[in-house]
């Protein structure tokens, strides 16, 4: 069989050591002269010995591929297989869009109603219908502040757990919260509702965080309240993921935040950076404080180094580039975001904007042509329609970036951080090996 070099091989040097990464397989290796000779041979259309140990490893790790293989088509098949996968259903449910915080970068237009019983029943009926067909049901509780509607979460969770047990389907749940309303009682309830993980946002040390993550009704220190909430959640075996939303105003305070987290024994929590962007009209006022993609990508590498130095949970350090099937829930057939009125969306950023709904859970069989158009725009958005993506060696780990951002920019793909920090990330992986 004839072979060729994979188009998705990315080469780099570190201290006179040559390295290669393959975007399709995520294989990463140090290379020597024998590798280079084999690549030279296949590029000259010469035969190579498949039984040779180095050749065999290069084939196994995707550095060499069948000379007749169209790698782009194979990647496209994987993308479609992932986005139209029917094994699982993923629902992000916002029982309310009401919130007790007034964060300046929030992209939502707040609505204060709570999900009524008819909408709740429709969601339960939908989950039961899906449980008969799927292997997994995954729920993310969202808002607003979802814990303002903890009774609704409890009722729906009980129904979902019962349904999944009845149909022998796996069930998992997660929650995104500001953390202010967490108590021992609430944490125990979340555990009973099979919520195994929570995202809490802490935007810097107290002097910074309290300016950004503040209550609507009064001036109060929310920083240490959320720190206490994290401790309570940990004591109830709920995995805490701390998100730090980064822009120009707080990017220089990350080290100080980590020191405080460590003092409070929270260095075993995963810490992730959120890139503040002016996604919707609701947050256009903060556009000038946003960091450009390239700067954020390089900044995130430095933050990963700092976390490692300070002894934080670095199980995923450095963040490793793996092939993406599809990008997110927005371009997945089996994922929806549901608002308190039952409107269904493909993207979290659209929640509450009924113009962007793809239907309503209470009348799911009555979908308008406008709903269908929005649904198709998301589902059929594809990086394979853009020459710059097809020619890009990091397409497998990027998949054209965020579909929402692309459609907002006249269908122009938005490059992922990997465009700017792949080499630095791989070097950190090599140094850690």
Secondary structure, DSSP 4 states (H G I P E B T S, - for coil): --EEE-TTEEEEEETTEEEEEETTT--EEEE-HHHHHHHHHHHTT----TTSHHHHHHHHTTSEEETT--HHHHHHHHHHHHHT--SEEEEEEESB---SB--TT--------B--HHHHHHHHHHHHHHHTT-SEEEEEEESS-GGGGHHHHHHHHHHHHHHHHHTT-EEEEEEEE-STT--HHHHHHHHHTTEEEEEEE--SSHHHHHHHS-BSSS----HHHHHHHHHHHHHTT-EEEEEEEE-TTTGGGHHHHHHHHHHTT-TTSEEEEEE----SGGGGGGGGGPPPHHHHHHHHHHHHHHHHHTT---TTPSPP----SSSSGGG-TTEEEE-TT-EEESSGGGTT-GGG--EEGGGTT---HHHHHHHHHHHT--GGG-HHHHT-TTHHHHTTS-HHHHHHTTT-----THHHHHHHHHHHHHHH-
